[in-house]
């Protein structure tokens, strides 16, 4: 999720956890890597993030 502003962030309306986002690549693809780029130093207090990347061929069943 990119908007070009390194200080913005994505969150759901009530900040409930967990949060997720689904991306449809249009066809079956092999992902060699996924990049997570955090906001610049000083934009946020120190925190721990836990992430999971899951794939699916049908948009419902997921595989790790």
PDB file of N, H, CA, C and O in Angstrom:
ATOM      1  N   UNK A   1       0.838  -1.136   0.000  1.00  0.00           N
ATOM      2  CA  UNK A   1       0.000   0.000   0.000  1.00  0.00           C
ATOM      3  C   UNK A   1       0.897   1.216   0.000  1.00  0.00           C
ATOM      4  O   UNK A   1       1.587   1.487   0.983  1.00  0.00           O
ATOM      5  N   UNK A   2       0.890   1.931  -1.068  1.00  0.00           N
ATOM      6  H   UNK A   2       0.329   1.711  -1.866  1.00  0.00           H
ATOM      7  CA  UNK A   2       1.806   3.047  -1.258  1.00  0.00           C
ATOM      8  C   UNK A   2       1.016   4.300  -1.615  1.00  0.00           C
ATOM      9  O   UNK A   2       0.141   4.265  -2.481  1.00  0.00           O
ATOM     10  N   UNK A   3       1.328   5.408  -0.944  1.00  0.00           N
ATOM     11  H   UNK A   3       2.039   5.436  -0.241  1.00  0.00           H
ATOM     12  CA  UNK A   3       0.715   6.683  -1.320  1.00  0.00           C
ATOM     13  C   UNK A   3       1.753   7.765  -1.587  1.00  0.00           C
ATOM     14  O   UNK A   3       1.400   8.907  -1.880  1.00  0.00           O
ATOM     15  N   UNK A   4       3.037   7.410  -1.485  1.00  0.00           N
ATOM     16  H   UNK A   4       3.324   6.483  -1.247  1.00  0.00           H
ATOM     17  CA  UNK A   4       4.102   8.356  -1.771  1.00  0.00           C
ATOM     18  C   UNK A   4       4.496   9.243  -0.605  1.00  0.00           C
ATOM     19  O   UNK A   4       5.457  10.004  -0.714  1.00  0.00           O
ATOM     20  N   UNK A   5       3.779   9.167   0.509  1.00  0.00           N
ATOM     21  H   UNK A   5       2.998   8.549   0.598  1.00  0.00           H
ATOM     22  CA  UNK A   5       4.092   9.983   1.679  1.00  0.00           C
ATOM     23  C   UNK A   5       4.682   9.082   2.759  1.00  0.00           C
ATOM     24  O   UNK A   5       3.959   8.272   3.338  1.00  0.00           O
ATOM     25  N   UNK A   6       5.993   9.205   3.047  1.00  0.00           N
ATOM     26  H   UNK A   6       6.580   9.863   2.577  1.00  0.00           H
ATOM     27  CA  UNK A   6       6.619   8.298   4.018  1.00  0.00           C
ATOM     28  C   UNK A   6       6.126   8.474   5.451  1.00  0.00           C
ATOM     29  O   UNK A   6       6.420   7.638   6.306  1.00  0.00           O
ATOM     30  N   UNK A   7       5.384   9.543   5.730  1.00  0.00           N
ATOM     31  H   UNK A   7       5.145  10.222   5.035  1.00  0.00           H
ATOM     32  CA  UNK A   7       4.885   9.759   7.087  1.00  0.00           C
ATOM     33  C   UNK A   7       3.461   9.249   7.285  1.00  0.00           C
ATOM     34  O   UNK A   7       2.970   9.250   8.414  1.00  0.00           O
ATOM     35  N   UNK A   8       2.790   8.817   6.229  1.00  0.00           N
ATOM     36  H   UNK A   8       3.189   8.816   5.312  1.00  0.00           H
ATOM     37  CA  UNK A   8       1.427   8.314   6.391  1.00  0.00           C
ATOM     38  C   UNK A   8       1.460   6.822   6.713  1.00  0.00           C
ATOM     39  O   UNK A   8       2.502   6.177   6.594  1.00  0.00           O
ATOM     40  N   UNK A   9       0.331   6.287   7.115  1.00  0.00           N
ATOM     41  H   UNK A   9      -0.516   6.811   7.211  1.00  0.00           H
ATOM     42  CA  UNK A   9       0.252   4.871   7.460  1.00  0.00           C
ATOM     43  C   UNK A   9      -1.135   4.355   7.154  1.00  0.00           C
ATOM     44  O   UNK A   9      -2.078   5.128   6.985  1.00  0.00           O
ATOM     45  N   UNK A  10      -1.251   3.029   7.084  1.00  0.00           N
ATOM     46  H   UNK A  10      -0.485   2.401   7.221  1.00  0.00           H
ATOM     47  CA  UNK A  10      -2.525   2.384   6.834  1.00  0.00           C
ATOM     48  C   UNK A  10      -3.037   1.798   8.141  1.00  0.00           C
ATOM     49  O   UNK A  10      -2.283   1.166   8.881  1.00  0.00           O
ATOM     50  N   UNK A  11      -4.306   2.005   8.421  1.00  0.00           N
ATOM     51  H   UNK A  11      -4.918   2.518   7.820  1.00  0.00           H
ATOM     52  CA  UNK A  11      -4.948   1.417   9.593  1.00  0.00           C
ATOM     53  C   UNK A  11      -6.437   1.328   9.310  1.00  0.00           C
ATOM     54  O   UNK A  11      -6.972   2.094   8.509  1.00  0.00           O
ATOM     55  N   UNK A  12      -7.110   0.382   9.978  1.00  0.00           N
ATOM     56  H   UNK A  12      -6.675  -0.240  10.629  1.00  0.00           H
ATOM     57  CA  UNK A  12      -8.558   0.315   9.792  1.00  0.00           C
ATOM     58  C   UNK A  12      -9.224   1.411  10.620  1.00  0.00           C
ATOM     59  O   UNK A  12      -8.562   2.086  11.407  1.00  0.00           O
ATOM     60  N   UNK A  13     -10.514   1.584  10.446  1.00  0.00           N
ATOM     61  H   UNK A  13     -11.052   1.035   9.807  1.00  0.00           H
ATOM     62  CA  UNK A  13     -11.230   2.706  11.031  1.00  0.00           C
ATOM     63  C   UNK A  13     -11.146   2.767  12.562  1.00  0.00           C
ATOM     64  O   UNK A  13     -11.048   3.858  13.124  1.00  0.00           O
ATOM     65  N   UNK A  14     -11.183   1.620  13.241  1.00  0.00           N
ATOM     66  H   UNK A  14     -11.264   0.734  12.784  1.00  0.00           H
ATOM     67  CA  UNK A  14     -11.173   1.639  14.707  1.00  0.00           C
ATOM     68  C   UNK A  14      -9.859   1.139  15.307  1.00  0.00           C
ATOM     69  O   UNK A  14      -9.786   0.912  16.515  1.00  0.00           O
ATOM     70  N   UNK A  15      -8.834   0.965  14.499  1.00  0.00           N
ATOM     71  H   UNK A  15      -8.893   1.149  13.518  1.00  0.00           H
ATOM     72  CA  UNK A  15      -7.504   0.518  14.939  1.00  0.00           C
ATOM     73  C   UNK A  15      -7.513  -0.829  15.637  1.00  0.00           C
ATOM     74  O   UNK A  15      -6.602  -1.124  16.411  1.00  0.00           O
ATOM     75  N   UNK A  16      -8.531  -1.661  15.379  1.00  0.00           N
ATOM     76  H   UNK A  16      -9.271  -1.422  14.750  1.00  0.00           H
ATOM     77  CA  UNK A  16      -8.600  -2.993  15.973  1.00  0.00           C
ATOM     78  C   UNK A  16      -7.521  -3.890  15.374  1.00  0.00           C
ATOM     79  O   UNK A  16      -7.139  -3.727  14.215  1.00  0.00           O
ATOM     80  N   UNK A  17      -7.040  -4.825  16.162  1.00  0.00           N
ATOM     81  H   UNK A  17      -7.350  -4.957  17.104  1.00  0.00           H
ATOM     82  CA  UNK A  17      -6.022  -5.773  15.695  1.00  0.00           C
ATOM     83  C   UNK A  17      -6.613  -7.166  15.660  1.00  0.00           C
ATOM     84  O   UNK A  17      -7.509  -7.427  16.462  1.00  0.00           O
ATOM     85  N   UNK A  18      -6.204  -8.066  14.824  1.00  0.00           N
ATOM     86  H   UNK A  18      -5.476  -7.854  14.172  1.00  0.00           H
ATOM     87  CA  UNK A  18      -5.201  -7.831  13.778  1.00  0.00           C
ATOM     88  C   UNK A  18      -5.794  -7.071  12.600  1.00  0.00           C
ATOM     89  O   UNK A  18      -7.011  -7.027  12.418  1.00  0.00           O
ATOM     90  N   UNK A  19      -4.913  -6.474  11.802  1.00  0.00           N
ATOM     91  H   UNK A  19      -3.924  -6.509  11.949  1.00  0.00           H
ATOM     92  CA  UNK A  19      -5.294  -5.796  10.577  1.00  0.00           C
ATOM     93  C   UNK A  19      -4.712  -6.569   9.411  1.00  0.00           C
ATOM     94  O   UNK A  19      -3.704  -7.260   9.560  1.00  0.00           O
ATOM     95  N   UNK A  20      -5.338  -6.457   8.258  1.00  0.00           N
ATOM     96  H   UNK A  20      -6.157  -5.896   8.137  1.00  0.00           H
ATOM     97  CA  UNK A  20      -4.839  -7.194   7.097  1.00  0.00           C
ATOM     98  C   UNK A  20      -5.195  -6.432   5.829  1.00  0.00           C
ATOM     99  O   UNK A  20      -6.056  -5.552   5.824  1.00  0.00           O
ATOM    100  N   UNK A  21      -4.516  -6.792   4.769  1.00  0.00           N
ATOM    101  H   UNK A  21      -3.816  -7.507   4.773  1.00  0.00           H
ATOM    102  CA  UNK A  21      -4.795  -6.227   3.462  1.00  0.00           C
ATOM    103  C   UNK A  21      -4.656  -7.353   2.439  1.00  0.00           C
ATOM    104  O   UNK A  21      -3.774  -8.202   2.562  1.00  0.00           O
ATOM    105  N   UNK A  22      -5.515  -7.358   1.447  1.00  0.00           N
ATOM    106  H   UNK A  22      -6.232  -6.668   1.347  1.00  0.00           H
ATOM    107  CA  UNK A  22      -5.489  -8.387   0.406  1.00  0.00           C
ATOM    108  C   UNK A  22      -5.167  -7.714  -0.928  1.00  0.00           C
ATOM    109  O   UNK A  22      -5.723  -6.667  -1.261  1.00  0.00           O
ATOM    110  N   UNK A  23      -4.262  -8.333  -1.682  1.00  0.00           N
ATOM    111  H   UNK A  23      -3.811  -9.184  -1.411  1.00  0.00           H
ATOM    112  CA  UNK A  23      -3.863  -7.820  -2.987  1.00  0.00           C
ATOM    113  C   UNK A  23      -4.109  -8.899  -4.027  1.00  0.00           C
ATOM    114  O   UNK A  23      -3.640 -10.027  -3.874  1.00  0.00           O
ATOM    115  N   UNK A  24      -4.834  -8.565  -5.075  1.00  0.00           N
ATOM    116  H   UNK A  24      -5.214  -7.649  -5.199  1.00  0.00           H
ATOM    117  CA  UNK A  24      -5.092  -9.499  -6.169  1.00  0.00           C
ATOM    118  C   UNK A  24      -4.091  -9.205  -7.278  1.00  0.00           C
ATOM    119  O   UNK A  24      -4.126  -8.132  -7.880  1.00  0.00           O
ATOM    120  N   UNK A  25      -3.202 -10.149  -7.550  1.00  0.00           N
ATOM    121  H   UNK A  25      -3.174 -11.021  -7.061  1.00  0.00           H
ATOM    122  CA  UNK A  25      -2.180  -9.965  -8.583  1.00  0.00           C
ATOM    123  C   UNK A  25      -2.697 -10.307  -9.973  1.00  0.00           C
ATOM    124  O   UNK A  25      -1.972 -10.143 -10.954  1.00  0.00           O
ATOM    125  N   UNK A  26      -3.941 -10.782 -10.078  1.00  0.00           N
ATOM    126  H   UNK A  26      -4.530 -10.916  -9.281  1.00  0.00           H
ATOM    127  CA  UNK A  26      -4.559 -11.038 -11.374  1.00  0.00           C
ATOM    128  C   UNK A  26      -4.291 -12.405 -11.955  1.00  0.00           C
ATOM    129  O   UNK A  26      -5.088 -12.906 -12.747  1.00  0.00           O
ATOM    130  N   UNK A  27      -3.194 -13.013 -11.581  1.00  0.00           N
ATOM    131  H   UNK A  27      -2.546 -12.606 -10.937  1.00  0.00           H
ATOM    132  CA  UNK A  27      -2.837 -14.341 -12.056  1.00  0.00           C
ATOM    133  C   UNK A  27      -1.890 -14.976 -11.042  1.00  0.00           C
ATOM    134  O   UNK A  27      -1.320 -14.276 -10.205  1.00  0.00           O
ATOM    135  N   UNK A  28      -1.721 -16.264 -11.109  1.00  0.00           N
ATOM    136  H   UNK A  28      -2.184 -16.833 -11.789  1.00  0.00           H
ATOM    137  CA  UNK A  28      -0.827 -16.958 -10.184  1.00  0.00           C
ATOM    138  C   UNK A  28       0.599 -16.457 -10.384  1.00  0.00           C
ATOM    139  O   UNK A  28       1.096 -16.423 -11.510  1.00  0.00           O
ATOM    140  N   UNK A  29       1.257 -16.067  -9.294  1.00  0.00           N
ATOM    141  H   UNK A  29       0.854 -16.095  -8.379  1.00  0.00           H
ATOM    142  CA  UNK A  29       2.624 -15.548  -9.337  1.00  0.00           C
ATOM    143  C   UNK A  29       3.466 -16.204  -8.250  1.00  0.00           C
ATOM    144  O   UNK A  29       2.936 -16.690  -7.252  1.00  0.00           O
ATOM    145  N   UNK A  30       4.752 -16.214  -8.448  1.00  0.00           N
ATOM    146  H   UNK A  30       5.183 -15.819  -9.259  1.00  0.00           H
ATOM    147  CA  UNK A  30       5.691 -16.641  -7.422  1.00  0.00           C
ATOM    148  C   UNK A  30       6.309 -15.395  -6.820  1.00  0.00           C
ATOM    149  O   UNK A  30       6.855 -14.560  -7.541  1.00  0.00           O
ATOM    150  N   UNK A  31       6.229 -15.264  -5.506  1.00  0.00           N
ATOM    151  H   UNK A  31       5.786 -15.943  -4.920  1.00  0.00           H
ATOM    152  CA  UNK A  31       6.821 -14.106  -4.826  1.00  0.00           C
ATOM    153  C   UNK A  31       8.203 -14.499  -4.329  1.00  0.00           C
ATOM    154  O   UNK A  31       8.346 -15.423  -3.530  1.00  0.00           O
ATOM    155  N   UNK A  32       9.202 -13.802  -4.800  1.00  0.00           N
ATOM    156  H   UNK A  32       9.086 -13.050  -5.450  1.00  0.00           H
ATOM    157  CA  UNK A  32      10.570 -14.047  -4.356  1.00  0.00           C
ATOM    158  C   UNK A  32      10.905 -13.273  -3.093  1.00  0.00           C
ATOM    159  O   UNK A  32      11.764 -13.680  -2.311  1.00  0.00           O
ATOM    160  N   UNK A  33      10.211 -12.137  -2.897  1.00  0.00           N
ATOM    161  H   UNK A  33       9.513 -11.806  -3.532  1.00  0.00           H
ATOM    162  CA  UNK A  33      10.434 -11.324  -1.707  1.00  0.00           C
ATOM    163  C   UNK A  33       9.287 -10.335  -1.535  1.00  0.00           C
ATOM    164  O   UNK A  33       8.549 -10.039  -2.474  1.00  0.00           O
ATOM    165  N   UNK A  34       9.162  -9.840  -0.324  1.00  0.00           N
ATOM    166  H   UNK A  34       9.762 -10.081   0.438  1.00  0.00           H
ATOM    167  CA  UNK A  34       8.181  -8.818   0.013  1.00  0.00           C
ATOM    168  C   UNK A  34       8.925  -7.748   0.794  1.00  0.00           C
ATOM    169  O   UNK A  34       9.695  -8.067   1.700  1.00  0.00           O
ATOM    170  N   UNK A  35       8.705  -6.475   0.455  1.00  0.00           N
ATOM    171  H   UNK A  35       8.080  -6.216  -0.281  1.00  0.00           H
ATOM    172  CA  UNK A  35       9.402  -5.385   1.140  1.00  0.00           C
ATOM    173  C   UNK A  35       8.439  -4.626   2.044  1.00  0.00           C
ATOM    174  O   UNK A  35       7.336  -4.261   1.638  1.00  0.00           O
ATOM    175  N   UNK A  36       8.875  -4.400   3.264  1.00  0.00           N
ATOM    176  H   UNK A  36       9.771  -4.697   3.594  1.00  0.00           H
ATOM    177  CA  UNK A  36       8.148  -3.557   4.209  1.00  0.00           C
ATOM    178  C   UNK A  36       9.056  -2.384   4.517  1.00  0.00           C
ATOM    179  O   UNK A  36      10.139  -2.561   5.073  1.00  0.00           O
ATOM    180  N   UNK A  37       8.625  -1.202   4.163  1.00  0.00           N
ATOM    181  H   UNK A  37       7.744  -1.058   3.711  1.00  0.00           H
ATOM    182  CA  UNK A  37       9.413  -0.002   4.421  1.00  0.00           C
ATOM    183  C   UNK A  37       8.665   0.824   5.456  1.00  0.00           C
ATOM    184  O   UNK A  37       7.543   1.270   5.217  1.00  0.00           O
ATOM    185  N   UNK A  38       9.294   1.024   6.602  1.00  0.00           N
ATOM    186  H   UNK A  38      10.206   0.662   6.796  1.00  0.00           H
ATOM    187  CA  UNK A  38       8.664   1.750   7.702  1.00  0.00           C
ATOM    188  C   UNK A  38       8.872   3.250   7.553  1.00  0.00           C
ATOM    189  O   UNK A  38       9.724   3.696   6.785  1.00  0.00           O
ATOM    190  N   UNK A  39       8.095   4.011   8.286  1.00  0.00           N
ATOM    191  H   UNK A  39       7.403   3.648   8.910  1.00  0.00           H
ATOM    192  CA  UNK A  39       8.221   5.470   8.289  1.00  0.00           C
ATOM    193  C   UNK A  39       9.615   5.877   8.737  1.00  0.00           C
ATOM    194  O   UNK A  39      10.297   5.094   9.399  1.00  0.00           O
ATOM    195  N   UNK A  40      10.058   7.084   8.391  1.00  0.00           N
ATOM    196  H   UNK A  40       9.505   7.720   7.853  1.00  0.00           H
ATOM    197  CA  UNK A  40      11.408   7.525   8.753  1.00  0.00           C
ATOM    198  C   UNK A  40      11.641   7.515  10.258  1.00  0.00           C
ATOM    199  O   UNK A  40      10.702   7.633  11.046  1.00  0.00           O
ATOM    200  N   UNK A  41      12.906   7.374  10.648  1.00  0.00           N
ATOM    201  H   UNK A  41      13.669   7.279  10.008  1.00  0.00           H
ATOM    202  CA  UNK A  41      13.272   7.394  12.068  1.00  0.00           C
ATOM    203  C   UNK A  41      12.728   8.661  12.712  1.00  0.00           C
ATOM    204  O   UNK A  41      12.805   9.746  12.136  1.00  0.00           O
ATOM    205  N   UNK A  42      12.181   8.514  13.903  1.00  0.00           N
ATOM    206  H   UNK A  42      12.118   7.633  14.371  1.00  0.00           H
ATOM    207  CA  UNK A  42      11.629   9.649  14.622  1.00  0.00           C
ATOM    208  C   UNK A  42      10.149   9.892  14.352  1.00  0.00           C
ATOM    209  O   UNK A  42       9.506  10.649  15.080  1.00  0.00           O
ATOM    210  N   UNK A  43       9.597   9.260  13.313  1.00  0.00           N
ATOM    211  H   UNK A  43      10.119   8.645  12.721  1.00  0.00           H
ATOM    212  CA  UNK A  43       8.177   9.443  13.006  1.00  0.00           C
ATOM    213  C   UNK A  43       7.293   8.703  14.001  1.00  0.00           C
ATOM    214  O   UNK A  43       6.163   9.117  14.259  1.00  0.00           O
ATOM    215  N   UNK A  44       7.800   7.618  14.556  1.00  0.00           N
ATOM    216  H   UNK A  44       8.718   7.282  14.346  1.00  0.00           H
ATOM    217  CA  UNK A  44       7.037   6.790  15.492  1.00  0.00           C
ATOM    218  C   UNK A  44       7.915   6.428  16.673  1.00  0.00           C
ATOM    219  O   UNK A  44       9.141   6.420  16.562  1.00  0.00           O
ATOM    220  N   UNK A  45       7.301   6.132  17.787  1.00  0.00           N
ATOM    221  H   UNK A  45       6.305   6.138  17.876  1.00  0.00           H
ATOM    222  CA  UNK A  45       8.039   5.616  18.940  1.00  0.00           C
ATOM    223  C   UNK A  45       8.493   4.191  18.625  1.00  0.00           C
ATOM    224  O   UNK A  45       7.957   3.553  17.719  1.00  0.00           O
ATOM    225  N   UNK A  46       9.471   3.697  19.364  1.00  0.00           N
ATOM    226  H   UNK A  46       9.907   4.216  20.100  1.00  0.00           H
ATOM    227  CA  UNK A  46       9.950   2.331  19.184  1.00  0.00           C
ATOM    228  C   UNK A  46       8.810   1.360  19.413  1.00  0.00           C
ATOM    229  O   UNK A  46       8.042   1.516  20.362  1.00  0.00           O
ATOM    230  N   UNK A  47       8.694   0.367  18.560  1.00  0.00           N
ATOM    231  H   UNK A  47       9.318   0.240  17.789  1.00  0.00           H
ATOM    232  CA  UNK A  47       7.628  -0.625  18.681  1.00  0.00           C
ATOM    233  C   UNK A  47       8.075  -1.947  18.073  1.00  0.00           C
ATOM    234  O   UNK A  47       9.052  -2.005  17.327  1.00  0.00           O
ATOM    235  N   UNK A  48       7.351  -2.996  18.401  1.00  0.00           N
ATOM    236  H   UNK A  48       6.557  -2.949  19.008  1.00  0.00           H
ATOM    237  CA  UNK A  48       7.587  -4.313  17.824  1.00  0.00           C
ATOM    238  C   UNK A  48       6.435  -4.620  16.880  1.00  0.00           C
ATOM    239  O   UNK A  48       5.272  -4.431  17.237  1.00  0.00           O
ATOM    240  N   UNK A  49       6.743  -5.085  15.699  1.00  0.00           N
ATOM    241  H   UNK A  49       7.687  -5.239  15.409  1.00  0.00           H
ATOM    242  CA  UNK A  49       5.727  -5.434  14.710  1.00  0.00           C
ATOM    243  C   UNK A  49       5.814  -6.935  14.435  1.00  0.00           C
ATOM    244  O   UNK A  49       6.911  -7.490  14.367  1.00  0.00           O
ATOM    245  N   UNK A  50       4.689  -7.581  14.281  1.00  0.00           N
ATOM    246  H   UNK A  50       3.798  -7.131  14.337  1.00  0.00           H
ATOM    247  CA  UNK A  50       4.632  -8.978  13.877  1.00  0.00           C
ATOM    248  C   UNK A  50       3.890  -9.026  12.545  1.00  0.00           C
ATOM    249  O   UNK A  50       2.780  -8.509  12.424  1.00  0.00           O
ATOM    250  N   UNK A  51       4.507  -9.644  11.558  1.00  0.00           N
ATOM    251  H   UNK A  51       5.409 -10.064  11.657  1.00  0.00           H
ATOM    252  CA  UNK A  51       3.937  -9.686  10.214  1.00  0.00           C
ATOM    253  C   UNK A  51       3.818 -11.112   9.725  1.00  0.00           C
ATOM    254  O   UNK A  51       4.596 -11.984  10.114  1.00  0.00           O
ATOM    255  N   UNK A  52       2.848 -11.341   8.876  1.00  0.00           N
ATOM    256  H   UNK A  52       2.217 -10.634   8.560  1.00  0.00           H
ATOM    257  CA  UNK A  52       2.707 -12.620   8.193  1.00  0.00           C
ATOM    258  C   UNK A  52       2.367 -12.330   6.737  1.00  0.00           C
ATOM    259  O   UNK A  52       1.558 -11.447   6.452  1.00  0.00           O
ATOM    260  N   UNK A  53       2.971 -13.058   5.831  1.00  0.00           N
ATOM    261  H   UNK A  53       3.628 -13.775   6.063  1.00  0.00           H
ATOM    262  CA  UNK A  53       2.648 -12.954   4.410  1.00  0.00           C
ATOM    263  C   UNK A  53       2.072 -14.299   4.008  1.00  0.00           C
ATOM    264  O   UNK A  53       2.707 -15.337   4.193  1.00  0.00           O
ATOM    265  N   UNK A  54       0.883 -14.275   3.465  1.00  0.00           N
ATOM    266  H   UNK A  54       0.367 -13.432   3.315  1.00  0.00           H
ATOM    267  CA  UNK A  54       0.218 -15.514   3.070  1.00  0.00           C
ATOM    268  C   UNK A  54      -0.193 -15.431   1.617  1.00  0.00           C
ATOM    269  O   UNK A  54      -0.511 -14.355   1.112  1.00  0.00           O
ATOM    270  N   UNK A  55      -0.186 -16.558   0.955  1.00  0.00           N
ATOM    271  H   UNK A  55       0.072 -17.432   1.366  1.00  0.00           H
ATOM    272  CA  UNK A  55      -0.580 -16.619  -0.442  1.00  0.00           C
ATOM    273  C   UNK A  55      -1.836 -17.467  -0.617  1.00  0.00           C
ATOM    274  O   UNK A  55      -2.146 -18.316   0.218  1.00  0.00           O
ATOM    275  N   UNK A  56      -2.545 -17.227  -1.701  1.00  0.00           N
ATOM    276  H   UNK A  56      -2.293 -16.537  -2.380  1.00  0.00           H
ATOM    277  CA  UNK A  56      -3.760 -17.965  -1.977  1.00  0.00           C
ATOM    278  C   UNK A  56      -3.982 -17.986  -3.479  1.00  0.00           C
ATOM    279  O   UNK A  56      -3.697 -17.002  -4.162  1.00  0.00           O
ATOM    280  N   UNK A  57      -4.482 -19.085  -3.993  1.00  0.00           N
ATOM    281  H   UNK A  57      -4.713 -19.884  -3.438  1.00  0.00           H
ATOM    282  CA  UNK A  57      -4.817 -19.149  -5.416  1.00  0.00           C
ATOM    283  C   UNK A  57      -6.298 -18.868  -5.663  1.00  0.00           C
ATOM    284  O   UNK A  57      -6.721 -18.727  -6.810  1.00  0.00           O
ATOM    285  N   UNK A  58      -7.092 -18.786  -4.579  1.00  0.00           N
ATOM    286  H   UNK A  58      -6.749 -18.901  -3.647  1.00  0.00           H
ATOM    287  CA  UNK A  58      -8.522 -18.555  -4.756  1.00  0.00           C
ATOM    288  C   UNK A  58      -9.067 -17.382  -3.927  1.00  0.00           C
ATOM    289  O   UNK A  58     -10.273 -17.134  -3.935  1.00  0.00           O
ATOM    290  N   UNK A  59      -8.206 -16.669  -3.224  1.00  0.00           N
ATOM    291  H   UNK A  59      -7.226 -16.870  -3.218  1.00  0.00           H
ATOM    292  CA  UNK A  59      -8.647 -15.538  -2.421  1.00  0.00           C
ATOM    293  C   UNK A  59      -9.284 -15.916  -1.107  1.00  0.00           C
ATOM    294  O   UNK A  59      -9.722 -15.034  -0.369  1.00  0.00           O
ATOM    295  N   UNK A  60      -9.352 -17.200  -0.785  1.00  0.00           N
ATOM    296  H   UNK A  60      -8.996 -17.917  -1.385  1.00  0.00           H
ATOM    297  CA  UNK A  60      -9.972 -17.638   0.460  1.00  0.00           C
ATOM    298  C   UNK A  60      -9.013 -18.509   1.284  1.00  0.00           C
ATOM    299  O   UNK A  60      -8.637 -18.132   2.394  1.00  0.00           O
ATOM    300  N   UNK A  61      -8.623 -19.651   0.755  1.00  0.00           N
ATOM    301  H   UNK A  61      -8.928 -19.957  -0.147  1.00  0.00           H
ATOM    302  CA  UNK A  61      -7.701 -20.543   1.462  1.00  0.00           C
ATOM    303  C   UNK A  61      -6.308 -19.945   1.388  1.00  0.00           C
ATOM    304  O   UNK A  61      -5.893 -19.475   0.329  1.00  0.00           O
ATOM    305  N   UNK A  62      -5.579 -19.954   2.500  1.00  0.00           N
ATOM    306  H   UNK A  62      -5.917 -20.336   3.361  1.00  0.00           H
ATOM    307  CA  UNK A  62      -4.251 -19.359   2.494  1.00  0.00           C
ATOM    308  C   UNK A  62      -3.188 -20.380   2.833  1.00  0.00           C
ATOM    309  O   UNK A  62      -3.448 -21.383   3.498  1.00  0.00           O
ATOM    310  N   UNK A  63      -1.995 -20.107   2.364  1.00  0.00           N
ATOM    311  H   UNK A  63      -1.784 -19.293   1.823  1.00  0.00           H
ATOM    312  CA  UNK A  63      -0.827 -20.928   2.659  1.00  0.00           C
ATOM    313  C   UNK A  63       0.267 -19.996   3.148  1.00  0.00           C
ATOM    314  O   UNK A  63       0.366 -18.864   2.675  1.00  0.00           O
ATOM    315  N   UNK A  64       1.071 -20.438   4.061  1.00  0.00           N
ATOM    316  H   UNK A  64       0.991 -21.358   4.445  1.00  0.00           H
ATOM    317  CA  UNK A  64       2.174 -19.598   4.560  1.00  0.00           C
ATOM    318  C   UNK A  64       3.387 -19.756   3.703  1.00  0.00           C
ATOM    319  O   UNK A  64       4.414 -19.130   3.965  1.00  0.00           O
TER     320      UNK A  64
END
